[in-house]
Amino acid sequence: MCTSIVEIVNAEGKGKGKDGWFALTKSVVSYDHPHFALLEEAITIDFVNHDHGPGARAAVELTLESAKALNGALNKAIKAAENEHAKRS
């Protein structure tokens, strides 16, 4: 069953796709049937720049458990980076 769960946010940074590095403009997070992972459903994260066509895409398909672990790691790294930044200011 399709879930229609999609979250899109602006992104600034670089991603590496089939044609090399490209500037990011959006991050798309969805929960649905994966295209490649052998899973029933997956959290998919796409880093894209639609202005450069379909090749400007870096994507991952994760289990819910892996996505939760990634979310925890991101939160810890962000908190540590904010603390480090505060020390320098």
C-alpha positions as CSV (number, residue, x, y, z in Angstrom):
1,M,0.0,0.0,0.0
2,C,1.3,3.5,-0.9
3,T,1.6,5.7,2.2
4,S,1.9,9.2,0.6
5,I,4.2,10.1,3.5
6,V,6.6,12.7,2.1
7,E,8.5,15.5,3.8
8,I,10.5,18.1,1.7
9,V,12.9,20.6,3.1
10,N,15.4,23.1,1.6
11,A,18.9,21.8,1.6
12,E,22.3,23.6,1.2
13,G,25.4,21.6,0.7
14,K,26.8,19.1,-1.9
15,G,25.8,15.6,-2.9
16,K,27.6,13.1,-5.1
17,G,25.6,11.5,-7.9
18,K,26.4,9.5,-11.0
19,D,27.9,12.6,-12.7
20,G,30.0,13.7,-9.7
21,W,29.3,16.4,-7.0
22,F,26.4,18.8,-7.3
23,A,24.8,21.5,-5.3
24,L,21.8,20.4,-3.2
25,T,18.6,22.4,-3.1
26,K,16.2,19.9,-1.5
27,S,16.1,16.9,0.8
28,V,13.1,14.6,0.4
29,V,12.2,12.1,3.1
30,S,9.5,9.5,2.4
31,Y,8.1,6.2,3.6
32,D,6.9,3.9,0.9
33,H,7.9,0.9,-1.2
34,P,11.6,1.2,-2.0
35,H,12.9,1.0,-5.6
36,F,16.1,-1.0,-4.9
37,A,16.2,-2.3,-1.2
38,L,14.7,-5.7,-0.7
39,L,12.2,-4.4,1.8
40,E,8.5,-4.2,2.0
41,E,8.6,-0.5,2.9
42,A,11.5,1.9,3.6
43,I,12.4,5.3,4.7
44,T,13.9,6.9,1.6
45,I,16.1,10.0,1.8
46,D,16.8,11.8,-1.5
47,F,19.2,14.7,-1.7
48,V,18.4,16.5,-5.0
49,N,18.8,19.5,-7.2
50,H,15.9,19.4,-9.7
51,D,17.5,22.2,-11.8
52,H,20.2,19.7,-12.9
53,G,17.9,16.9,-13.9
54,P,17.4,13.4,-12.5
55,G,21.1,12.7,-12.3
56,A,21.6,15.2,-9.6
57,R,20.3,12.8,-6.9
58,A,21.9,11.0,-4.0
59,A,19.6,8.6,-2.3
60,V,19.4,5.9,0.5
61,E,16.6,3.4,1.4
62,L,16.6,2.4,5.0
63,T,14.7,0.1,7.3
64,L,12.7,2.0,10.0
65,E,15.2,0.7,12.6
66,S,18.2,2.1,10.6
67,A,16.4,5.4,10.0
68,K,15.8,5.7,13.8
69,A,19.5,5.0,14.5
70,L,20.5,7.5,11.9
71,N,18.2,10.1,13.4
72,G,19.7,9.5,16.8
73,A,23.2,9.8,15.4
74,L,22.3,13.0,13.6
75,N,20.8,14.5,16.7
76,K,23.9,13.7,18.8
77,A,26.3,15.1,16.1
78,I,24.2,18.3,15.7
79,K,24.1,18.8,19.5
80,A,27.9,18.3,19.7
81,A,28.5,20.6,16.7
82,E,26.3,23.3,18.3
83,N,28.2,23.0,21.6
84,E,31.5,23.3,19.7
85,H,30.3,26.3,17.8
86,A,29.1,28.0,21.0
87,K,32.6,27.5,22.5
88,R,34.2,29.3,19.5
89,S,31.8,32.2,19.6
